[in-house]
């Protein structure tokens, strides 16, 4: 599976309008060849910050739609450039771990990891094992999904989803999860000069 990630911030006074457009955007994607799903995340700690994730069967299908006249016309019609600031270039990822079902999540932690190159595969294996432990033991667990950036495999994106914020806060309390994280600490795999970035989001659009 291919994930296309877009990060934006709303301009002052555009919050309600852009969320309406996000719903329209999800509807526009339905029926596109090889389209899987679109999800919009709203940062709990930063009201102007959003992420749009579109999932496709292939990168080629995603790029074909992104560069299509239809996509350009939608942006022009809705004057999207006047409503949001694009915070980072569009990024493409491939899935390495998909445990659970994001449709069951209401709150998602999005974590960006920068790894040491020899540790890429061991990190992916360890996060897959940890995801399955969370699925087994963590209350309110919905999903854990790991994606590898196509530009450089040392950059990885982890999404941990829970049914509500209380479940998220309690998710690390099980002793088996704690023991695994002690033995497989992220510091064993990551570039300590480039700390991880972590933010919690609510899901506001699924399509």
Backbone as a ProteinNet text record, in pm:
[ID]
protein_1_A
[PRIMARY]
XXXXXXXXXXXXXXXXXXXXXXXXXXXXXXXXXXXXXXXXXXXXXXXXXXXXXXXXXXXXXXXXXXXXXXXXXXXXXXXXXXXXXXXXXXXXXXXXXXXXXXXXXXXXXXXXXXXXXXXXXXXXXXXXXXXXXXXXXXXXXXXXXXXXXXXXXXXXXXXXXXXXXXXXXXXXXXXXXXXXXXXXXXXXXXXXXXXXXXXXXXXXXXX
[TERTIARY]
83.4	0	87.2	42.4	114	35.4	105.3	44.8	100.9	11.6	51.4	11.4	109.1	89	103.3	0.3	2.3	-19.3	66.3	57	25.8	-82.2	-123	-161.9	-161.3	-215	-318.3	-429.1	-533.5	-496.6	-541.7	-525.6	-634.9	-614.7	-708.4	-850	-945.8	-1085.7	-1134.4	-1050.9	-1090	-1120.8	-1115.7	-1126	-1251.2	-1368	-1493	-1502.3	-1462.4	-1473.4	-1382.9	-1260.3	-1167.4	-1210.9	-1272.7	-1319	-1432.9	-1517.6	-1620.9	-1557.3	-1452.6	-1383	-1313.7	-1260.7	-1198.6	-1300.4	-1423.7	-1527.8	-1556.7	-1561	-1582.6	-1466.6	-1346.2	-1227.4	-1234.8	-1280.3	-1295	-1393.9	-1504.1	-1604	-1547.6	-1462.6	-1405.2	-1313.8	-1249.5	-1156.2	-1226.7	-1347.4	-1417.1	-1438.4	-1407.6	-1422.6	-1299.1	-1196.4	-1072.6	-1000.8	-937.6	-868.8	-763.5	-772.2	-676	-677	-776.8	-789.6	-839.3	-781.4	-819.5	-899.4	-841.3	-912.2	-842.9	-918.1	-864	-902.9	-805.9	-829.4	-772	-848	-798.8	-786.3	-668.3	-637.5	-625.3	-680.5	-675	-597.2	-489.4	-401.9	-474.6	-467.6	-534.7	-468.2	-337.9	-266.3	-245.1	-278.8	-258.6	-382	-477.8	-605.8	-595.7	-486.2	-475.1	-407.4	-361.4	-276.4	-356	-336.6	-405	-306.7	-339.9	-271.6	-377.4	-351.1	-438.1	-358.9	-409.1	-344.8	-435.9	-384.5	-458.2	-382.9	-457.8	-398.3	-442.5	-344.5	-365.4	-299.8	-343.5	-279	-136.5	-114.2	18.3	51.8	180.4	227	182.6	184.8	149.3	6.1	-85.1	-224.4	-237.5	-164.6	-169.3	-118.3	-6.8	52	-33.3	-94.9	-181.9	-296.6	-357.8	-468.5	-418.6	-308.9	-259.1	-226.6	-178.6	-138.4	-247.3	-365.3	-471.7	-539.4	-598.5	-677.7	-792.9	-850.6	-961	-917.1	-799.4	-749	-717.8	-658.3	-626.2	-753.2	-856.1	-982	-1049.1	-1041.4	-1100.6	-1031.5	-898.6	-824.8	-855.7	-867.4	-895.6	-1037.5	-1133.7	-1273.3	-1291.6	-1223.5	-1240.5	-1138.1	-1051.2	-950.6	-872.2	-827.3	-760.4	-632.6	-562.9	-437.9	-460.1	-580.6	-609.7	-654.6	-679.7	-732.6	-627.5	-525.6	-426.1	-285	-191.7	-49.2	2.3	72.8	130.3	258.6	262.5	373	494.6	475.4	586	548.9	648.6	616.8	538.5	455	382.4	483.5	459.3	552.5	483.6	560.3	507.8	574.6	494	542.2	487.8	559.5	508.4	485.9	381.3	346	436.4	482.1	557.5	485	400.4	319.3	179.9	78.6	-60.9	-131	-145.4	-209.1	-335.4	-447.8	-572.9	-646	-737.4	-825.7	-840.1	-788.1	-794.7	-938.4	-1031.8	-1171.8	-1227.1	-1162.8	-1208.3	-1145.9	-1052.6	-980.2	-1050.8	-1043.7	-1088	-970.4	-869.1	-749	-627.4	-537.5	-419.3	-295.6	-192.8	-61.9	17.5	67.7	151.8	294.6	383.1	520.9	616.3	708.5	811	942.3	999	1125	1234.8	1354.9	1473.4	1567.2	1595.2	1670.1	1814.9	1895.9	2027.9	2009.9	2080.7	2053.8	2060.7	2161.5	2164	2046.8	1977.4	1870.8	1732.3	1722.3	1590.5	1508.2	1561.6	1484.1	1458	1558.2	1528.2	1422.1	1424.6	1322.8	1184.4	1172.3	1043	990.6	1079.5	1038.4	991.7	1066.4	1031.2	898.8	871.9	745.6	627.3	651.2	544.6	510.6	612.1	589	519.2	561.6	499.4	353.5	325.8	188.1	98.2	148.1	68.1	49.2	148.2	131.3	25	28.7	-72.8	-212.1	-220.9	-349.8	-404	-314.6	-354.3	-387	-311.1	-319.2	-369.8	-353.5	-384.5	-534.4	-594.2	-737.8	-767	-873.3	-913.8	-824.1	-733.4	-645.1	-727.1	-690.3	-756.4	-659.2	-541.7	-448.7	-307.9	-212.1	-73.7	-19.4	26.7	65.2	199.6	292.1	425.7	449.2	502.2	527.9	672.3	732.6	870.5	867.8	935.8	940	1015.6	958.7	1021	1146.8	1158.3	1277.4	1401.4	1383.7	1496.2	1439.6	1477	1415.6	1443.6	1540.4	1565	1454.1	1372.2	1261.5	1132.7	1074.4	957.5	845.4	723.7	603.7	521.2	491.7	415	283.3	173.3	40.9	-12.5	-37	-98.4	-237.5	-340.5	-477.4	-550.3	-631.7	-711.4	-853.9	-944.5	-1086.2	-1119.4	-1039.6	-1060.6	-932.6	-930.4	-808.9	-771.3	-871.2	-842.3	-772.1	-817.4	-752	-608.8	-589.6	-454.2	-362.4	-409.3	-326.3	-293.4	-383	-362.3	-291.4	-258.5	-215.8	-81.5	3.1	137	147.2	35.7	41.2	59.8	31.7	41.7	187.8	213.9	352.6	426.1	355.6	422.6	464.7	381.6	417.5	536.6	534.5	644.8	775.2	768.4	888.8	946.3	858.2	905.5	973.8	913.4	971.6	1103.6	1118.9	1247	1356	1321.4	1419.3	1441.2	1345.5	1353.9	1330.7	1400.9	1383.8	1413.5	1338.8	1357.6	1500.1	1566	1702.5	1802	1765	1851.9	1857.6	1758.4	1744.4	1757.1	1732.4	1716.8	1847	1847.9	1956.5	1932.9	2016.4	1994.6	2012.9	2075.7	2091.4	1967.7	1872.2	1749.5	1630.7	1587.2	1481.9	1350.2	1268.5	1139.3	1044.8	949.7	843.8	712.9	636.2	514.3	400.9	284.9	168.4	42.3	-55.7	-182.8	-288.6	-370	-471.3	-605.8	-711.9	-843.4	-871.2	-945.8	-984.8	-1115.4	-1114.9	-1235.7	-1301.1	-1226.4	-1282.4	-1229.9	-1320.2	-1283.1	-1357.7	-1288.2	-1357.2	-1287.5
-119.8	0	125.2	225.9	353.3	461.1	537.3	646.1	779	871.4	1007.3	1100	1172.6	1254.7	1402.6	1480.2	1624.9	1692.4	1789.2	1860.9	2007.9	2057.9	2196	2263.3	2396.7	2478.3	2573.3	2590.7	2680.7	2825.8	2912.2	3055.5	3104	3218.6	3272.5	3282.4	3227	3238.3	3139.6	3042.1	2949.6	2808.8	2789.6	2656.2	2580.9	2639.7	2570.5	2542.6	2638.8	2622.5	2511.4	2505	2404.5	2264.5	2249.4	2116.3	2069.2	2160.7	2125.4	2079.5	2148.9	2112.7	1977.3	1947.2	1815.9	1703.4	1722.8	1621.9	1608.9	1720.8	1716.9	1646.8	1670.8	1608.2	1456.4	1408.4	1263.4	1206.8	1277.2	1230.5	1229.7	1327.6	1336.5	1218.3	1164.6	1054.1	921.4	907.1	779.4	745.3	622.6	579	598.5	667.9	682.9	547.8	518	388.9	367.9	254.8	210.2	295.6	381.9	457.8	365.4	380.3	296.3	376	483.5	563.4	697.2	793.2	924.5	952.9	1000.5	1035	1173.4	1255.2	1386.6	1387.4	1427.8	1434.4	1580.8	1612.9	1748.8	1744	1820.6	1815.8	1864.3	1785.1	1821.9	1941.7	1954.9	2063.1	2187.2	2180.6	2294	2305.7	2390.1	2395.5	2424.6	2484.8	2517.7	2407.3	2300.7	2201.3	2077.2	2035.2	1917.7	1831.6	1702.4	1612.9	1541.7	1531.3	1456.5	1336.9	1217.7	1094.8	1027.7	1007.1	930.3	800.9	692	559.8	504.8	448.1	396.9	259.9	184.9	56.3	75.8	181	204.9	353.9	383.1	521.2	584.8	506.8	559.4	612.9	540.4	585	714.4	723.7	844.2	965.6	948.8	1060.7	1100.3	1001.9	1032.1	1122.4	1090.2	1173.6	1309.4	1310.5	1436.3	1538.4	1490.7	1579.8	1595.8	1544.7	1544.8	1681	1711.1	1834.3	1839.6	1725.2	1720.6	1770.7	1726.1	1770.6	1919.8	1966.8	2109.5	2194.1	2146.3	2220.7	2229.6	2122.1	2122.8	2226.6	2231.6	2328.5	2471.4	2493	2627.4	2670.5	2581.9	2613.8	2652	2581	2603.4	2699.8	2754.2	2852.6	2802.8	2677.6	2614.2	2687.9	2742	2813.4	2934.4	2989.9	3105.6	3065.2	2935.9	2888.2	2821.1	2761.8	2686.9	2722.9	2697.4	2701.9	2559.2	2520.2	2386.1	2385.9	2301.4	2303.4	2223.5	2128.9	2044.8	1989.9	1956.2	1894	1764.3	1731.1	1604.2	1490.2	1394.9	1283.9	1151.2	1056.4	924.6	816.9	723.1	616	481.2	374.9	239.7	175.8	95.2	33.1	-86.2	-96.1	-213.9	-290.8	-223	-288	-227.8	-312.7	-269.6	-367.4	-328.4	-413.2	-343.1	-413.3	-354.3	-282.8	-193.7	-126.8	20.3	109.6	252.2	303.6	234.5	276.8	274.8	201.2	194.7	303.7	380.2	480.9	615.7	686.6	825.7	919	866.8	943.7	868.7	941.3	879.8	960.6	890.2	953.2	932.5	1041.3	1033.5	1064.8	969.1	979.4	966.6	1059.3	1055.6	1009.2	903.4	848.6	870	901.6	901.4	794.1	692.8	575.7	581.9	497.4	468.4	363	376.7	292.7	142.7	92.8	-52.1	-101.7	-8.9	-47.7	-46.2	-16.5	-1.9	-129.6	-241	-365.6	-412.5	-413.4	-451.6	-363	-232.6	-142.8	-182.6	-209	-245.8	-375.4	-471.1	-597.8	-573.7	-491.3	-465.7	-391.6	-296.1	-221.7	-310.3	-405.8	-500.3	-586.9	-633.9	-714.7	-633	-506.9	-420.4	-391.6	-372.5	-348.6	-466.2	-586.5	-705	-721.4	-678.6	-678.7	-577.5	-459.2	-358.2	-407.8	-472	-525.2	-626.6	-702.7	-807.5	-752.1	-650.7	-610.9	-468.9	-376.2	-235.5	-209.5	-147.9	-117.3	-15.1	-40.1	55.5	61.7	-35.3	-35.1	-45.6	35.4	27.7	-16.4	48.5	15.4	62.1	0	47.5	24.3	132.8	127.4	197	128	182.8	196.3	313.2	342.5	388.7	344.5	380.8	485.9	599.5	705.4	657.1	679.9	631.9	710.8	831.5	911.3	860.7	801	750.1	659	531.1	437.1	467.1	555.2	586.5	674	735.7	819.6	737.7	720.4	634.2	707.2	667.4	729.8	622.3	645.2	548.8	611.8	539.4	583.5	482.1	527.1	442.9	497.6	417.1	463.4	397	477.4	428.9	481.7	416.7	451.2	582.9	623.7	753.2	794.9	917.8	973.1	901.8	857	786.6	653.9	582.8	457.3	482.4	591.5	623.8	645.2	720.7	751.7	626.9	527.1	405.1	294.8	320.7	212.9	150.7	221.9	170.3	104.6	85.7	41.9	-108.6	-187.9	-333.5	-375	-465.3	-500.4	-566.3	-642.2	-706.5	-602.9	-500.8	-392.2	-314.6	-285.3	-212.3	-290.8	-421.7	-504.8	-508.3	-519.6	-521.9	-390.5	-278.3	-148.3	-124.7	-183.5	-172.6	-248.1	-366.2	-449	-404	-329.8	-285.3	-134.4	-62	83.4	147	251.4	318.6	370.1	402.7	455.5	354.4	226	124.2	137.6	203.9	208.4	349.3	450.3	584.8	663.9	767.1	864.4	961.3	953.8	1033.9	1183	1218.2	1359.8	1416.8	1328.9	1372.8	1310.5	1372.6	1314.1	1299.3	1205.3	1180.6	1297.9	1313.1	1413.5	1339.1	1382.9	1311.6	1412.2	1382	1469.7	1383.9	1425.3	1353.3	1426.2	1346.8	1400.3	1332.3	1405	1343.7	1322.6	1218	1193.2	1267.4	1354.3	1433	1394.8	1326.9	1283.4	1143.9	1056.2	925.8	911.2	869.3	854.3	756
0	0	0	-73.7	-84.3	-10	73.8	150.5	103.1	70.2	33.7	147.9	200.9	320.6	287	324.2	303.9	438.8	472.4	599.4	571.4	633.9	609.8	740.7	737.3	846.5	787.8	859.2	810.7	838.8	750.6	773.2	868.9	928.1	1027	969.8	1044.4	1006.8	903.1	864.6	756.9	807.8	938.7	998.8	952	967.5	933.6	784.3	703.4	558.5	508.1	559.3	507.7	549.1	665.6	704.7	614.3	570.3	472.4	341.7	300.5	176.3	190.6	308.7	330	306.1	352.2	328.6	178.9	109	-35.5	-105.8	-56	-114.2	-102.7	12.7	30.6	-70.4	-90.9	-187.9	-329.5	-362.1	-496.6	-527	-424.1	-445.9	-471.4	-420.5	-433.4	-580.9	-615.3	-753.1	-838.8	-784.4	-860.1	-868.4	-980.9	-995	-885.4	-818.3	-717.1	-590.1	-573.8	-449.3	-338.8	-217.7	-104	-1.1	51.8	151.6	171.3	225.2	261.5	405.5	483.5	623.5	650.1	722.8	764	915.6	963.5	1105.8	1148.4	1265.4	1320.4	1451.3	1460.5	1577.5	1702.6	1809.1	1933.6	2000.3	1983.4	2049.7	1965.7	1836.3	1745.7	1655.9	1690	1618.3	1469.2	1425	1282.5	1201.1	1266.1	1200.2	1159.2	1033.2	979.2	900.4	891.8	798.8	715.3	584.4	493.7	442.6	471	424.9	322.4	202.8	102.3	76.4	69.9	49.4	-85.8	-154.6	-289.3	-300.4	-399	-424.2	-476	-555.6	-613.4	-611.6	-615.5	-624	-755.6	-862.3	-993.6	-995.1	-931.6	-926.8	-847.9	-736.3	-653.7	-730	-799	-871.8	-992.3	-1055.9	-1169.6	-1126.3	-1011.4	-964.6	-915	-839.3	-782.3	-891.1	-1006.4	-1114.9	-1221.5	-1193.9	-1294.5	-1305.2	-1421.4	-1435.4	-1335.3	-1301.9	-1206	-1068.9	-1023.2	-893.2	-895.3	-1004.5	-1016.3	-1017.8	-1086.7	-1094.5	-957.8	-879.9	-745.6	-657.7	-664.5	-584	-626.5	-755.8	-806.2	-769.3	-786.8	-756.8	-610.5	-521.6	-377.7	-318.5	-405.7	-362.9	-240.7	-250.9	-137.5	-99.2	-197.8	-168.3	-78.6	-79.6	5.5	145.7	165.7	293.3	380.8	317.6	394.4	350.2	440.8	410.1	409.7	304.6	298.5	381.4	484.8	580.8	536.2	444	397.1	260.2	178.1	49	68.5	-28.9	-24.7	-18.3	72	92	62.9	9.2	-22.7	60.6	110.6	197.6	150.4	185.9	166.4	303.1	313.7	441	469.5	596.3	639	749.1	826.5	930.2	929.8	922.5	933.2	1026.7	1153	1253.7	1302.4	1303.4	1349	1237	1275.4	1179.8	1218.2	1132.8	1163	1169.6	1106.1	1110.8	1253.1	1343	1481.7	1568.9	1514.2	1592.7	1589.3	1700.8	1707.9	1736	1806.3	1840.4	1786.5	1720.7	1660.9	1698.1	1743.4	1761	1632.6	1575.2	1456	1499.6	1477.2	1525.9	1407.9	1396.9	1292.8	1354.9	1297.8	1347	1243.7	1290.3	1205.6	1259.2	1177.9	1221.9	1176.4	1237.7	1183.2	1074.5	962.8	846.1	875.9	950.7	974.8	1059.3	1124.7	1217.7	1154.5	1024.9	962.7	975.2	929.7	932.9	1075.8	1166.4	1305.4	1370.6	1340	1394.5	1344.7	1215.2	1158.5	1219.6	1240.2	1302	1445.4	1519.9	1660.2	1671.9	1582	1590.2	1551.3	1461.4	1427	1548.2	1618.3	1738.6	1846.7	1862.9	1963.1	1927.7	1799.2	1756	1792.7	1775.6	1806.4	1957.4	2036	2181.6	2223.5	2163.4	2194.7	2155.9	2041.8	1998.5	2099.3	2158.1	2252.6	2391.1	2436.5	2576.9	2602.4	2508	2536.2	2526.8	2629.1	2623.1	2514	2438.7	2336.5	2215.2	2199.9	2082.8	1954.8	1854.8	1724.1	1615.1	1609.2	1501.3	1534.8	1467.6	1468.7	1328.8	1265.9	1125.2	1106.7	1041.2	1018.5	868.8	830.4	689.4	672	563.1	528.6	417.9	442.8	341.9	219.2	101.1	-21.6	-56.3	-1	-28.3	42.9	162	240	348.7	352.3	446.8	593.4	623.2	764.2	822.2	736.3	782.7	781.7	900.4	913	986.3	953.1	1007.8	1077.4	1205.3	1284.6	1327.7	1307.1	1350.7	1451.1	1574.4	1676.8	1707	1680.4	1695.1	1810.5	1881.2	1994.3	1983.7	2057.3	2046.9	2115.9	2214.2	2278.6	2350.1	2399.1	2458	2587.5	2664.4	2789.4	2761.8	2658.5	2621.4	2575.9	2502.3	2457.3	2577.5	2676	2792.3	2873.9	2870.6	2949.9	2872.4	2747.1	2657.3	2692.1	2765.4	2793.3	2930.6	2999	3138.5	3155.7	3053.1	3068.6	3084	3176.7	3210	3093.4	3009.6	2896.2	2791.7	2772	2680.4	2735.1	2864.7	2926.6	2917.5	2940.1	2934.7	2793.2	2694	2555.2	2519.8	2560.3	2526.4	2599.4	2716.4	2786.6	2711.4	2659.5	2588.1	2444	2388.6	2249	2241.7	2325.3	2331.6	2196.2	2163.8	2035.1	2018.4	2128.9	2121.7	2064.1	2061.9	2001.8	1849.8	1792.8	1647.7	1589.3	1670.6	1616	1616.8	1534.3	1531.5	1646.8	1749.6	1870.2	1845.5	1734.1	1699.8	1630.3	1598.9	1530.9	1603.9	1713.4	1796.9	1722.2	1769.6	1706.1	1730.5	1638	1652.7	1675.2	1775.7	1813.5	1834.2	1777	1791.3	1794.7	1876.6	1883.4	1800.3	1730.5	1639.7	1663.7	1630.6	1618.2	1469.7	1438.8	1299.8	1273.1	1172	1143.2	1010.7	922.4	793.9	762.9	721.3	665.4	533.8	432.1	304.8	213.4
[MASK]
+++++++++++++++++++++++++++++++++++++++++++++++++++++++++++++++++++++++++++++++++++++++++++++++++++++++++++++++++++++++++++++++++++++++++++++++++++++++++++++++++++++++++++++++++++++++++++++++++++++++++++++++

